[in-house]
Amino acid sequence: MPNSENMEVDCKRIEELEKVFSANHYNGSGNTAFQIEEGSVPIMLSAPHAVNHFRDGKLKAADCYTGGIARYLRERTGCSIIYSASFTETDPNYDSPKAGGYKESLKAYLNEHPVYLLMDLHGAAREREFAVEMGTAPRKRKEDASLLQYPFVDDVIKSILEKKFLSLNTEKKNISKNVFFAAKNQNTIANYISAHTNTACIQLEINREYRETEHSLAMQSLVEGLRDCISYFSTLDWDKLRRTFE
């Protein structure tokens, strides 16, 4: 696992990694609709809206830099990642799991690899009052071993991000928790993955101000916070925790 401690965030490197998504006016330059890159730690990031996509027959713009940030964090932490690599007329976070294959391929990967936490990265408009909003989906069955609803997951993420934002004096917006928004549509990644795997899943809506290289300090605070989350959750004994909460 790469040493992720005390590592300054390289916004220029994120910009470089973003080019595969921003190519062709954010239709992407990938040869496939999505890509999975295996990591060395039991944490995974998802960026389903890294490129333009369709929802209900309408074009929706990419969540800029979610893909570049995910690729950068894989380089720095060794986490696994999945991301949309080229434009398709589907929305991985909205359409049926069979549409496009993103969710089904992710489910298969998680059922075959020891990944205990999936953080699903999304974008929010600059005007929103929050820096990051965390969304979870309720566990469907008691026998599911998912840690999704266990309060320490979102509480720890909130604490780590707040600490990082404060240390860099960038906490202009708050970090909020919305337990239900990711479950409004049963086809969201957070909902689907929590219902079909043993992987805890949380959706993170990230304000545009924290996803722009022009706001380098804000981006640095976000990326460092996510890096620290990956480092922390990678050290946990998840099997022991699962037995504790079951």
N, C-alpha and C positions, 0 to 999 in steps of 0.2 A: 504493500500500500504506500503510495507517495506520501511524503511528509507534508501535511497541510497546515501545520501550525506556523504562525508568524510569517505567513507568506503574503506579500503585498499583491493585491489584485491588479492584473495587467489588463486595463480596459482596451488597449490596442489589440491584445491577443483575442479578446472577446469579439471585437470588431472583425478581426480576420476570420474567426470561426463562424461568424454570422453570415459571411458571404455566400455560403452554400444555400442559405435560406433567402437572402435578399436578392439573389440573382433573378433575372427575368421579372423585375418588378414584384418581388416577393412571391413568385410562383415556384421558386426553388430550382436547383440544378441537379437534384438527385435522379438516379436511374430507376428508383423504386418509390412507391408512395410513402413508405416509412422505413426506418432503419433502427435496428437494435444493436447496441454495442455493449458487449459483456464487460463487467467490471470485476474487481477483486474484493470488494466489501459488500455486506448484505443490505445495502441501501440502493434504491433506484430512483432516477428522475424521469419524468415524462414531459414532453413538450408537443402536444398534439396540434397546437395552433401555430407552430413555428413558421408556416407558410399560409398563403391565402387558401380559403376553403369555402364550401357551400353549406348553407343551412336553410332548409325549407325553400330551396330553389333560388336563394339569393346569395350573392357573393359577400363574404365576410373577410375583412382584412386580417392579416397575420398579427399575432401577438408578438410584436417585434422584440428581439433579443432573448425570448424564452429559449429558443434553440441554441443560440450562441452561449448563453449562460450555462445551459445543461452540458454542452460539449466541453466548456471550460472547466466545469466542476468535475467532470470525469477525468480530465487531465490532471487535476490537482488533488483529487481524493481517491480515485479508483472506483467510483460508484458506477453502476450500470446505467445506461440511458436508452430511452426510446423516443423518437421524434419523427414528425411528418417531414418528409424530404422533398416532396414535389406536390404541386397542385393536383387535387382530385375534386370531383363534385360530391364530396362527402364531408361530414364533420365527425371525427372520431369521438368527440365528447357529447354527441347529440343523437346520431343515427344508430340504427340497429347494429349490434355487434357483428353481424354478417356483412355489413356494408363497409367495404374497404379493408377489413381484416385487422385493423390496428388493435382493437380490444381483444379479439380472439388470439392473436399472436402474442400479445402481452400476457394474457391469461396462461397460455401454454408455457411461456418462458418462466413465469413466476411459479408455476406448478412443477417445474423441472430444476429450478435453481433456488438456493437458500437466500432469498431476498425477504427481509422482514418488514421493510417500510418502503412504500412508494410515495413520493411527493410529486404531485401532478401540477405543473407550472402553467399558469394562465396570465393574461394581461387584463388590466382595468384602466379606464380612462384617467387622465391626469386630474380631472375635476373631482374624482371621488375623494371622500374625506379620509379614507384609510390609506396607509402605506401598503399593508398586506391584509387581506381578509382570508381567514382559514375556514374551509368548509369540509364537513364530514358527512358521510351517509350512514344511517343507522344500520346496525348489524341485523341481518334478516333472520338468522336462526341461532338459537342458543348454542347449538353444537359447533357452529363456526368458531374456529380458534382465533379469529382475527382480533387484533388489539385495537381495532379502529375506534371503538367507543371508550377505551380506557383513557381517563383524563390526562395521564401524564404525557401522552404523545403531543397533543396540541398545546398543553401547558408548557412543556419544555421548549417547543418550537417558538412559542410566543415569548418566553423568557429570554431565550438566546438572541432572538432578533431584536427585542427591545434593548437588551444590554449592548448589542453592537451598534444600534442606531444612536443610542445615547453617548457611547464612547467616541463616536465620530461626529457628534453634534448634528445629526441629520434627521432627528425624529420630529419632523414637521407635521406628520400625520400619525394616526394611531394604528395599532394592530388589533384587528377585531376577530371575533370568533362567531361563526354562523353554522350551527350544528346541522341545519337542514338544507342549505341552499344546494349542496351537491347532490341531494337526493330528490330534487324536484322532478328531474327526468331520470327514469330508471336506467337509461342508457349512458349516463355520465360515467366516466372512467372510475371515479371514486365509488360510485354505487355498484357498478358491475364487478369491479375487482374485489371489493369487500364481500360480495355475495358468492363469488366463485373461486376464491383463493384464500389462503391463510395469511396473506400479506396485509398489514395495516396500510391504509391509504388515506391521504389528506390532500385536498385541493387547495392550492395557494393562488389567490387572485392578487397580482402585483401591480401596483400603481405605475403608470407610464414614467413618472418622474424617476423611479428607481430602476428603470430599464433603458436608460439613455446614456450613451458615452459622454454626451455634453454635460450631464450632471454626474461627473465622475465620482464625486464623494458619495453621493446617494447610491450609485450603482455599487461602489466598493463596499458600502455598509451592508447592502443586501447580499452580495455575493459572499462576503466574509461571514455573514450570519448563516447563510445556507451551508457554507463549508463547515462551520462549527457544528451545525446540526448533524451533518453527515458524520463528522468525526465522533460526536457524542453517541449517536445511535449505533454506530459501528462497533462500539466497545461493550454494548449491553449483552447480557446473557438472555436472549429472547426466549429460549426454551423454558428457562426458569420463570421468567415473567409470565409466560403463557400459562404455566401450571398454577401460578399464584392467582391469576385473575379468572381462571375457568371456574 
